[in-house]
Amino acid sequence: MTAPCSDLLEVGNGPKPGGGCAQCLAAGDAWVHLRFCVTCEAVGCCEESPNQHARKHWTEAGHPVIRSMEPGEMWAWCYRDDRGVELAGEELWR
């Protein structure tokens, strides 16, 4: 197993912010799933969405870690290291 992603070691399992992808809402676009930045709580659409605003936030702001906003999903992903973690446990996946 490779070394754990240091960005994911400190991700908490706290409450998720509300709202939708502000950029999609402003443009009248739809999204597939929502993610939020663990650094600043910016909400963006996922990579399956046409605009991929969560990934764009990483490239523009330099905040590499997102969490899922979907009900029942408790995971985080680091774009920099291309790694993820289930927040209920310790197992990293990729």
VONU-789932 format. One record per residue: residue number from 0; y, z, x of N, C-alpha, C, CB in turn. Coordinates in Angstrom, 2 decimals, decimal comma. Last residue first. Glycine has a CB too. Layout:
// residues N
MARKOL   num       n.Y       n.Z       n.X      ca.Y      ca.Z      ca.X       c.Y       c.Z       c.X      cb.Y      cb.Z      cb.X
MARKOL   NUM         Y         Z         X         Y         Z         X         Y         Z         X         Y         Z         X
...
This chain:
// residues 94
MARKOL   num       n.Y       n.Z       n.X      ca.Y      ca.Z      ca.X       c.Y       c.Z       c.X      cb.Y      cb.Z      cb.X
MARKOL    93      4,40     -4,11     -8,38      5,18     -5,26     -7,92      4,58     -6,54     -8,46      5,24     -5,30     -6,40
MARKOL    92      4,76     -0,55     -8,68      4,09     -1,82     -8,92      5,02     -2,94     -8,52      3,67     -1,95    -10,39
MARKOL    91      4,04      2,86     -7,94      4,94      1,70     -7,80      4,14      0,43     -8,07      5,59      1,66     -6,38
MARKOL    90      3,33      5,78     -9,62      2,78      4,53     -9,13      3,83      3,42     -9,10      1,60      4,10     -9,98
MARKOL    89      4,13      8,17    -10,72      4,54      7,89     -9,35      4,13      6,51     -8,87      3,97      8,92     -8,44
MARKOL    88      5,42      8,32    -14,10      4,46      8,60    -13,03      4,99      8,19    -11,68      3,15      7,89    -13,30
MARKOL    87      7,40      7,66    -15,79      6,55      8,76    -16,23      5,57      9,17    -15,12      5,77      8,37    -17,50
MARKOL    86      8,56      5,40    -14,78      9,27      6,67    -14,61      8,45      7,87    -15,04     10,56      6,64    -15,39
MARKOL    85      7,09      3,02    -12,82      6,99      3,66    -14,13      7,61      5,05    -13,97      5,47      3,73    -14,65
MARKOL    84      8,89      0,77    -10,80      8,23      2,06    -10,93      8,21      2,47    -12,39      8,94      3,14    -10,06
MARKOL    83      9,02     -2,18     -8,68      9,27     -1,41     -9,89      8,53     -0,10     -9,88      8,89     -2,21    -11,11
MARKOL    82     10,62     -4,53     -6,46      9,62     -3,49     -6,75     10,02     -2,76     -8,02      9,49     -2,49     -5,55
MARKOL    81     12,41     -6,04     -4,88     11,46     -6,69     -5,78     10,29     -5,76     -6,08     10,96     -8,00     -5,17
MARKOL    80     14,44     -4,95     -3,42     13,09     -4,85     -2,86     12,02     -5,52     -3,71     12,73     -3,42     -2,66
MARKOL    79     16,66     -5,64     -5,07     16,70     -5,82     -3,61     15,30     -5,87     -3,01     17,50     -4,69     -2,96
MARKOL    78     15,99     -4,89     -7,68     16,10     -6,31     -7,35     16,04     -6,53     -5,84     17,40     -6,88     -7,92
MARKOL    77     13,90     -2,53     -8,86     14,86     -2,75     -7,78     14,86     -4,23     -7,44     14,51     -1,88     -6,52
MARKOL    76     13,46     -1,05    -12,03     13,18     -2,17    -11,14     14,28     -2,27    -10,10     13,06     -3,49    -11,94
MARKOL    75     11,79      1,38    -14,10     12,95      0,92    -13,35     12,52     -0,19    -12,40     13,61      2,09    -12,56
MARKOL    74     10,70      2,42    -17,37     10,48      1,89    -16,03     11,81      1,50    -15,42      9,52      0,69    -16,06
MARKOL    73      9,72      2,99    -20,17     10,33      3,93    -19,23     10,01      3,47    -17,80      9,81      5,39    -19,47
MARKOL    72      9,84      1,92    -23,43      9,68      1,48    -22,04     10,44      2,41    -21,12     10,17      0,01    -21,86
MARKOL    71     10,48      2,85    -25,97      9,15      3,13    -25,45      8,91      2,67    -24,02      8,15      2,50    -26,33
MARKOL    70     12,88      0,32    -26,51     12,23      1,54    -27,00     10,82      1,68    -26,44     12,20      1,55    -28,53
MARKOL    69     14,56     -1,01    -23,65     13,65     -1,22    -24,77     13,01      0,10    -25,20     12,57     -2,25    -24,41
MARKOL    68     16,04     -0,92    -21,43     16,61     -0,25    -22,60     15,69     -0,35    -23,80     17,98     -0,85    -22,93
MARKOL    67     14,89     -0,40    -18,11     14,73     -1,06    -19,39     15,41     -0,23    -20,48     13,24     -1,27    -19,72
MARKOL    66     17,14     -0,20    -15,32     16,09      0,36    -16,18     16,03     -0,45    -17,45     16,36      1,87    -16,50
MARKOL    65     17,82     -1,36    -11,96     18,00     -1,38    -13,41     16,89     -0,58    -14,08     18,01     -2,83    -13,95
MARKOL    64     19,38     -1,43     -8,82     18,34     -0,85     -9,68     18,75     -0,87    -11,15     18,03      0,60     -9,25
MARKOL    63     21,46     -2,43     -7,13     20,16     -3,09     -7,18     19,18     -2,61     -8,24     19,53     -2,95     -5,89
MARKOL    62     24,65     -3,39     -7,18     23,86     -2,28     -7,71     22,44     -2,81     -7,96     24,49     -1,69     -9,04
MARKOL    61     26,43     -5,39     -6,52     25,62     -4,81     -5,45     24,82     -3,60     -5,88     26,49     -4,44     -4,32
MARKOL    60     27,95     -6,86     -8,26     28,35     -5,48     -8,00     27,58     -4,83     -6,85     28,16     -4,65     -9,25
MARKOL    59     26,73     -9,45     -8,17     28,19     -9,30     -8,13     28,62     -7,89     -7,73     28,79     -9,64     -9,48
MARKOL    58     23,98     -9,07     -8,25     24,54     -9,92     -7,21     26,05     -9,74     -7,07     24,22    -11,37     -7,49
MARKOL    57     23,77     -7,32    -10,50     23,30     -6,92     -9,17     23,97     -7,76     -8,08     21,76     -7,05     -9,08
MARKOL    56     24,77     -8,96    -12,54     25,47     -7,72    -12,21     25,06     -7,24    -10,82     25,17     -6,63    -13,26
MARKOL    55     22,78    -10,90    -12,62     24,12    -11,29    -12,16     24,93    -10,05    -11,79     24,86    -12,11    -13,23
MARKOL    54     20,72     -9,37    -13,78     20,58     -9,87    -12,39     21,94    -10,26    -11,83     19,61    -11,08    -12,33
MARKOL    53     21,91     -9,03    -16,33     21,53     -7,87    -15,51     21,39     -8,27    -14,05     20,20     -7,25    -16,03
MARKOL    52     22,29    -11,64    -17,38     23,44    -10,86    -16,94     23,08     -9,62    -16,12     24,24    -10,43    -18,13
MARKOL    51     20,89    -14,06    -18,13     20,43    -13,16    -17,07     21,55    -12,29    -16,49     19,80    -13,98    -15,95
MARKOL    50     21,17    -16,06    -20,09     22,29    -15,77    -19,18     21,94    -14,82    -18,02     23,40    -15,18    -19,96
MARKOL    49     18,73    -16,34    -21,58     19,38    -17,50    -20,96     20,42    -17,15    -19,89     20,02    -18,33    -22,02
MARKOL    48     16,24    -13,87    -20,73     17,39    -14,30    -21,53     18,09    -15,46    -20,83     18,37    -13,11    -21,77
MARKOL    47     14,53    -13,06    -18,86     13,98    -13,98    -19,85     15,08    -14,50    -20,78     12,88    -13,30    -20,66
MARKOL    46     15,98    -11,21    -17,45     15,77    -12,51    -16,83     15,11    -13,52    -17,76     14,95    -12,35    -15,59
MARKOL    45     18,12     -9,46    -19,87     17,02     -9,60    -18,90     16,91    -11,02    -18,36     15,70     -9,20    -19,54
MARKOL    44     21,59     -8,50    -20,11     20,38     -9,10    -20,65     19,39     -9,38    -19,52     20,71    -10,41    -21,40
MARKOL    43     23,07     -5,25    -19,48     22,97     -6,70    -19,34     21,65     -7,20    -19,90     23,11     -7,12    -17,88
MARKOL    42     25,32     -2,60    -19,18     24,21     -3,16    -19,93     24,23     -4,68    -19,78     24,28     -2,76    -21,44
MARKOL    41     26,08     -0,26    -16,68     26,42     -1,56    -17,28     25,17     -2,13    -17,95     26,99     -2,56    -16,19
MARKOL    40     25,66      2,16    -15,37     25,23      2,02    -16,77     25,71      0,76    -17,46     25,70      3,20    -17,54
MARKOL    39     25,97      2,36    -12,65     27,18      2,42    -13,48     26,92      2,29    -14,97     28,13      1,34    -13,05
MARKOL    38     23,32      2,72    -11,58     24,50      3,16    -10,85     25,69      3,36    -11,78     24,86      2,16     -9,76
MARKOL    37     21,43      1,57    -13,18     21,36      3,02    -13,01     22,55      3,57    -12,25     20,07      3,41    -12,29
MARKOL    36     22,14     -0,82    -15,63     22,30     -0,47    -14,22     22,26      1,05    -14,09     23,63     -1,05    -13,64
MARKOL    35     19,77     -1,80    -18,10     21,04     -1,19    -17,71     20,98     -0,77    -16,26     21,36      0,01    -18,59
MARKOL    34     18,67     -4,48    -20,27     18,49     -3,62    -19,11     19,82     -2,92    -18,84     18,01     -4,44    -17,85
MARKOL    33     17,15     -5,98    -23,15     18,30     -5,40    -22,47     17,87     -4,50    -21,33     19,17     -4,62    -23,45
MARKOL    32     15,79     -9,21    -24,04     15,67     -7,77    -23,81     16,91     -7,29    -23,08     14,38     -7,41    -23,01
MARKOL    31     17,05    -11,62    -24,99     15,65    -11,30    -25,28     15,43     -9,80    -25,18     14,70    -12,06    -24,31
MARKOL    30     20,19    -12,42    -26,64     19,39    -12,02    -25,49     17,98    -11,72    -25,95     20,00    -10,79    -24,79
MARKOL    29     22,68    -14,86    -27,63     21,62    -13,90    -27,92     20,90    -13,54    -26,63     20,62    -14,46    -28,97
MARKOL    28     26,29    -15,31    -27,63     24,93    -15,64    -27,22     23,96    -14,53    -27,60     24,88    -15,89    -25,71
MARKOL    27     28,99    -15,00    -27,91     28,23    -15,33    -29,10     26,80    -15,74    -28,79     28,90    -16,43    -29,84
MARKOL    26     30,41    -14,08    -25,77     30,18    -15,53    -25,82     29,45    -15,97    -27,09     29,39    -15,96    -24,61
MARKOL    25     30,38    -11,35    -26,23     31,67    -12,03    -26,15     31,52    -13,55    -26,28     32,37    -11,69    -24,82
MARKOL    24     27,60    -10,84    -26,08     28,32    -10,61    -27,33     29,64    -11,37    -27,35     28,57     -9,12    -27,53
MARKOL    23     27,15    -11,41    -23,37     26,51    -12,23    -24,40     27,24    -12,09    -25,74     25,03    -11,84    -24,56
MARKOL    22     28,70     -9,34    -22,25     29,01    -10,74    -21,94     28,38    -11,68    -22,95     28,53    -11,09    -20,53
MARKOL    21     27,48     -7,01    -23,22     28,87     -7,31    -23,57     29,21     -8,77    -23,32     29,81     -6,42    -22,78
MARKOL    20     24,51     -6,42    -24,57     25,06     -7,13    -23,42     26,46     -7,62    -23,80     24,13     -8,33    -22,98
MARKOL    19     24,97     -3,40    -26,50     24,27     -4,62    -26,12     24,90     -5,22    -24,89     24,28     -5,63    -27,27
MARKOL    18     24,53      0,19    -27,00     25,22     -1,09    -26,98     24,33     -2,24    -26,57     26,38     -1,02    -26,06
MARKOL    17     23,98      3,15    -24,98     23,91      2,34    -26,19     24,58      0,99    -25,99     24,55      3,08    -27,36
MARKOL    16     21,93      4,27    -22,20     23,20      4,02    -22,87     22,99      3,19    -24,14     24,18      3,29    -21,93
MARKOL    15     19,25      6,65    -22,22     19,70      5,27    -22,06     21,05      5,10    -22,76     18,64      4,27    -22,63
MARKOL    14     18,72      9,77    -20,50     18,99      8,96    -21,69     19,52      7,57    -21,34     19,99      9,67    -22,58
MARKOL    13     16,59      9,85    -17,50     17,58     10,35    -18,46     17,79      9,41    -19,63     18,89     10,59    -17,78
MARKOL    12     14,90      9,84    -15,35     14,37      9,40    -16,63     15,28      9,88    -17,75     12,92      9,93    -16,83
MARKOL    11     16,21      8,65    -12,17     15,87      9,64    -13,19     15,39      9,00    -14,47     17,05     10,52    -13,48
MARKOL    10     15,45      7,55     -8,98     15,79      7,14    -10,35     15,31      8,19    -11,34     15,16      5,76    -10,68
MARKOL     9     14,80      7,96     -6,33     15,74      8,89     -6,95     16,09      8,55     -8,40     17,00      8,94     -6,14
MARKOL     8     13,12      5,89     -5,53     12,66      7,28     -5,39     13,54      8,28     -6,13     12,59      7,65     -3,94
MARKOL     7     14,23      3,38     -5,55     13,54      3,83     -6,76     13,13      5,30     -6,71     12,33      2,98     -7,00
MARKOL     6     15,28      2,98     -3,03     16,19      2,94     -4,17     15,55      3,51     -5,43     16,65      1,51     -4,43
MARKOL     5     13,03      2,91     -1,40     13,88      4,11     -1,36     14,87      4,14     -2,52     14,64      4,19     -0,03
MARKOL     4      9,90      1,92     -2,32     11,30      1,50     -2,32     12,18      2,73     -2,37     11,60      0,54     -3,51
MARKOL     3      7,16      2,94     -0,23      7,90      2,95     -1,49      9,34      2,47     -1,29      7,91      4,36     -2,09
MARKOL     2      5,29      0,67      1,84      6,16      1,85      1,71      6,91      1,78      0,38      7,15      1,94      2,89
MARKOL     1      2,24     -0,76      0,49      3,48     -0,81      1,25      4,30      0,45      0,99      4,29     -2,06      0,89
MARKOL     0     -1,18      0,00      0,84      0,00      0,00      0,00      1,24      0,00      0,89      0,00      1,22     -0,96
